[in-house]
Amino acid sequence: MHRTKNDLTENVRKNVIGLLNARLADAVDLRAQVKQAHWTVRGPSFIGLHELFDAIAARVIEHVDEIAERITALGGVPDGTVQTVAKTTKLKPYPTDVSSGPDTVEALSSALATFGAQVRAAIGEADEMGDADSADLFTQISRAIDKDLWFVEAHAQAEA
């Protein structure tokens, strides 16, 4: 770890950095999955989904950056390499054999829901570790992911 004058203890920082790196791997994977969906979606809802997925990917990359910067601020080293992400992500692999709008919506909503659940769990974990700022970061990301999940799921819901 890098030296810092951050007043969190070294032990707290070390544990939170591990938590942040775990969610960083998930976020990097999620961003790749959203782009895969963006590139491959087909069908009558193509343009709406294509543009929605691109907007979500832009927001997810912001989450990636915020998580990585928090790791650095705590004196850690972000590990978002492809190799680490592939080994540690909690997301299921994106099914590369889907392209229809409904199948893509299902695959992407599942990835968003899994990521959201991991981030929501991290809120409590960071708080229990004594890092309210990281808990707040996870809360902000959780709210944004819930909104994106809503946007994606709306494409699969019937009109009332």
C-alpha positions as a LaTeX table, in Angstrom:
\begin{tabular}{lrrr}
\hline
Residue & $x$ (\AA) & $y$ (\AA) & $z$ (\AA) \\
\hline
Met1 & 0.00 & 0.00 & 0.00 \\
His2 & 1.02 & 3.56 & $-0.59$ \\
Arg3 & 1.52 & 5.88 & 2.34 \\
Thr4 & $-1.27$ & 8.33 & 2.98 \\
Lys5 & $-2.34$ & 10.71 & 5.70 \\
Asn6 & $-5.90$ & 9.37 & 5.46 \\
Asp7 & $-7.00$ & 8.86 & 9.07 \\
Leu8 & $-8.54$ & 5.42 & 8.53 \\
Thr9 & $-6.33$ & 2.77 & 10.07 \\
Glu10 & $-4.11$ & 0.75 & 7.79 \\
Asn11 & $-6.11$ & $-2.37$ & 8.62 \\
Val12 & $-9.41$ & $-0.70$ & 7.69 \\
Arg13 & $-7.92$ & 0.66 & 4.49 \\
Lys14 & $-6.48$ & $-2.73$ & 3.55 \\
Asn15 & $-9.81$ & $-4.50$ & 4.07 \\
Val16 & $-11.82$ & $-1.85$ & 2.24 \\
Ile17 & $-9.35$ & $-1.88$ & $-0.66$ \\
Gly18 & $-9.97$ & $-5.63$ & $-1.00$ \\
Leu19 & $-13.72$ & $-5.01$ & $-1.06$ \\
Leu20 & $-13.36$ & $-2.18$ & $-3.56$ \\
Asn21 & $-11.13$ & $-4.28$ & $-5.83$ \\
Ala22 & $-13.71$ & $-7.08$ & $-5.78$ \\
Arg23 & $-16.45$ & $-4.70$ & $-6.88$ \\
Leu24 & $-14.05$ & $-3.11$ & $-9.40$ \\
Ala25 & $-13.73$ & $-6.50$ & $-11.10$ \\
Asp26 & $-17.52$ & $-6.80$ & $-11.23$ \\
Ala27 & $-17.87$ & $-3.28$ & $-12.62$ \\
Val28 & $-15.27$ & $-3.84$ & $-15.33$ \\
Asp29 & $-17.04$ & $-7.06$ & $-16.30$ \\
Leu30 & $-20.43$ & $-5.32$ & $-16.29$ \\
Arg31 & $-19.14$ & $-2.60$ & $-18.58$ \\
Ala32 & $-17.86$ & $-5.23$ & $-21.03$ \\
Gln33 & $-21.19$ & $-7.07$ & $-20.90$ \\
Val34 & $-23.16$ & $-3.88$ & $-21.56$ \\
Lys35 & $-20.96$ & $-3.11$ & $-24.57$ \\
Gln36 & $-21.38$ & $-6.68$ & $-25.84$ \\
Ala37 & $-25.15$ & $-6.21$ & $-25.67$ \\
His38 & $-24.82$ & $-2.82$ & $-27.37$ \\
Trp39 & $-22.84$ & $-4.31$ & $-30.24$ \\
Thr40 & $-24.99$ & $-7.38$ & $-30.82$ \\
Val41 & $-28.63$ & $-6.48$ & $-30.13$ \\
Arg42 & $-30.96$ & $-6.93$ & $-33.12$ \\
Gly43 & $-34.66$ & $-6.67$ & $-33.83$ \\
Pro44 & $-37.53$ & $-4.17$ & $-33.86$ \\
Ser45 & $-36.30$ & $-2.37$ & $-30.74$ \\
Phe46 & $-32.72$ & $-2.20$ & $-32.00$ \\
Ile47 & $-32.11$ & 1.55 & $-31.96$ \\
Gly48 & $-33.75$ & 2.14 & $-28.59$ \\
Leu49 & $-31.83$ & $-0.68$ & $-26.93$ \\
His50 & $-28.59$ & 0.11 & $-28.77$ \\
Glu51 & $-28.68$ & 3.71 & $-27.54$ \\
Leu52 & $-29.81$ & 2.74 & $-24.01$ \\
Phe53 & $-26.99$ & 0.22 & $-23.67$ \\
Asp54 & $-24.44$ & 2.79 & $-24.81$ \\
Ala55 & $-25.70$ & 5.28 & $-22.21$ \\
Ile56 & $-25.53$ & 2.61 & $-19.49$ \\
Ala57 & $-21.99$ & 1.66 & $-20.54$ \\
Ala58 & $-20.96$ & 5.31 & $-20.16$ \\
Arg59 & $-22.40$ & 5.41 & $-16.65$ \\
Val60 & $-20.79$ & 2.10 & $-15.67$ \\
Ile61 & $-17.36$ & 3.31 & $-16.79$ \\
Glu62 & $-17.85$ & 6.24 & $-14.40$ \\
His63 & $-18.51$ & 3.73 & $-11.60$ \\
Val64 & $-15.35$ & 1.86 & $-12.58$ \\
Asp65 & $-13.34$ & 5.07 & $-12.37$ \\
Glu66 & $-14.88$ & 6.13 & $-9.03$ \\
Ile67 & $-14.13$ & 2.75 & $-7.47$ \\
Ala68 & $-10.55$ & 2.73 & $-8.79$ \\
Glu69 & $-9.96$ & 6.28 & $-7.57$ \\
Arg70 & $-11.28$ & 5.41 & $-4.10$ \\
Ile71 & $-8.85$ & 2.49 & $-3.97$ \\
Thr72 & $-6.01$ & 4.86 & $-4.85$ \\
Ala73 & $-7.17$ & 7.47 & $-2.32$ \\
Leu74 & $-6.96$ & 4.81 & 0.40 \\
Gly75 & $-3.38$ & 3.99 & $-0.61$ \\
Gly76 & $-4.20$ & 0.90 & $-2.62$ \\
Val77 & $-3.60$ & $-0.20$ & $-6.17$ \\
Pro78 & $-6.66$ & $-0.81$ & $-8.36$ \\
Asp79 & $-6.56$ & $-4.17$ & $-10.11$ \\
Gly80 & $-8.91$ & $-4.03$ & $-13.06$ \\
Thr81 & $-6.84$ & $-6.10$ & $-15.45$ \\
Val82 & $-8.64$ & $-8.48$ & $-17.76$ \\
Gln83 & $-6.89$ & $-11.40$ & $-16.08$ \\
Thr84 & $-8.01$ & $-10.40$ & $-12.58$ \\
Val85 & $-11.53$ & $-9.57$ & $-13.71$ \\
Ala86 & $-11.89$ & $-12.96$ & $-15.41$ \\
Lys87 & $-10.78$ & $-14.76$ & $-12.24$ \\
Thr88 & $-12.75$ & $-12.78$ & $-9.66$ \\
Thr89 & $-15.95$ & $-11.36$ & $-11.14$ \\
Lys90 & $-19.19$ & $-12.46$ & $-9.49$ \\
Leu91 & $-21.14$ & $-11.95$ & $-12.72$ \\
Lys92 & $-22.06$ & $-14.90$ & $-14.89$ \\
Pro93 & $-20.46$ & $-14.89$ & $-18.33$ \\
Tyr94 & $-22.47$ & $-12.96$ & $-20.89$ \\
Pro95 & $-24.15$ & $-15.34$ & $-23.36$ \\
Thr96 & $-22.59$ & $-14.51$ & $-26.71$ \\
Asp97 & $-25.22$ & $-16.47$ & $-28.60$ \\
Val98 & $-28.03$ & $-13.97$ & $-27.91$ \\
Ser99 & $-28.94$ & $-11.05$ & $-30.12$ \\
Ser100 & $-32.72$ & $-10.60$ & $-30.12$ \\
Gly101 & $-34.02$ & $-7.66$ & $-28.14$ \\
Pro102 & $-35.87$ & $-9.78$ & $-25.55$ \\
Asp103 & $-32.94$ & $-12.19$ & $-25.04$ \\
Thr104 & $-30.48$ & $-9.32$ & $-24.76$ \\
Val105 & $-32.74$ & $-7.53$ & $-22.26$ \\
Glu106 & $-32.91$ & $-10.72$ & $-20.18$ \\
Ala107 & $-29.15$ & $-11.26$ & $-20.22$ \\
Leu108 & $-28.30$ & $-7.66$ & $-19.44$ \\
Ser109 & $-30.95$ & $-7.24$ & $-16.74$ \\
Ser110 & $-29.54$ & $-10.34$ & $-15.02$ \\
Ala111 & $-26.03$ & $-8.88$ & $-15.09$ \\
Leu112 & $-27.25$ & $-5.53$ & $-13.75$ \\
Ala113 & $-29.24$ & $-7.26$ & $-10.99$ \\
Thr114 & $-26.24$ & $-9.35$ & $-9.92$ \\
Phe115 & $-23.97$ & $-6.33$ & $-9.86$ \\
Gly116 & $-26.58$ & $-4.36$ & $-7.94$ \\
Ala117 & $-26.83$ & $-7.08$ & $-5.31$ \\
Gln118 & $-23.04$ & $-7.20$ & $-4.91$ \\
Val119 & $-22.83$ & $-3.43$ & $-4.55$ \\
Arg120 & $-25.71$ & $-3.36$ & $-2.08$ \\
Ala121 & $-23.93$ & $-5.96$ & 0.07 \\
Ala122 & $-20.75$ & $-3.88$ & $-0.14$ \\
Ile123 & $-22.57$ & $-0.89$ & 1.42 \\
Gly124 & $-23.00$ & $-2.77$ & 4.68 \\
Glu125 & $-19.58$ & $-4.37$ & 4.51 \\
Ala126 & $-17.80$ & $-1.03$ & 4.08 \\
Asp127 & $-19.86$ & 0.46 & 6.88 \\
Glu128 & $-19.03$ & $-2.45$ & 9.20 \\
Met129 & $-15.36$ & $-2.01$ & 8.35 \\
Gly130 & $-15.57$ & 1.63 & 9.45 \\
Asp131 & $-15.40$ & 3.39 & 6.09 \\
Ala132 & $-18.53$ & 5.50 & 5.69 \\
Asp133 & $-17.14$ & 7.18 & 2.56 \\
Ser134 & $-16.77$ & 3.90 & 0.67 \\
Ala135 & $-20.23$ & 2.86 & 1.92 \\
Asp136 & $-21.56$ & 6.15 & 0.51 \\
Leu137 & $-19.81$ & 5.51 & $-2.82$ \\
Phe138 & $-21.43$ & 2.08 & $-3.02$ \\
Thr139 & $-24.81$ & 3.64 & $-2.14$ \\
Gln140 & $-24.49$ & 6.11 & $-5.02$ \\
Ile141 & $-23.56$ & 3.33 & $-7.43$ \\
Ser142 & $-26.41$ & 1.15 & $-6.15$ \\
Arg143 & $-28.97$ & 3.88 & $-6.84$ \\
Ala144 & $-27.65$ & 4.38 & $-10.36$ \\
Ile145 & $-27.58$ & 0.65 & $-11.14$ \\
Asp146 & $-31.15$ & 0.24 & $-9.84$ \\
Lys147 & $-32.25$ & 2.98 & $-12.22$ \\
Asp148 & $-30.44$ & 1.38 & $-15.16$ \\
Leu149 & $-31.97$ & $-1.99$ & $-14.28$ \\
Trp150 & $-35.39$ & $-0.35$ & $-14.33$ \\
Phe151 & $-34.68$ & 1.14 & $-17.79$ \\
Val152 & $-33.64$ & $-2.26$ & $-19.16$ \\
Glu153 & $-36.41$ & $-4.26$ & $-17.49$ \\
Ala154 & $-39.05$ & $-1.85$ & $-18.79$ \\
His155 & $-38.39$ & $-3.28$ & $-22.26$ \\
Ala156 & $-39.56$ & $-6.70$ & $-21.09$ \\
Gln157 & $-42.63$ & $-5.62$ & $-19.16$ \\
Ala158 & $-46.08$ & $-5.75$ & $-20.71$ \\
Glu159 & $-48.30$ & $-2.70$ & $-20.78$ \\
Ala160 & $-50.82$ & $-2.62$ & $-17.95$ \\
\hline
\end{tabular}
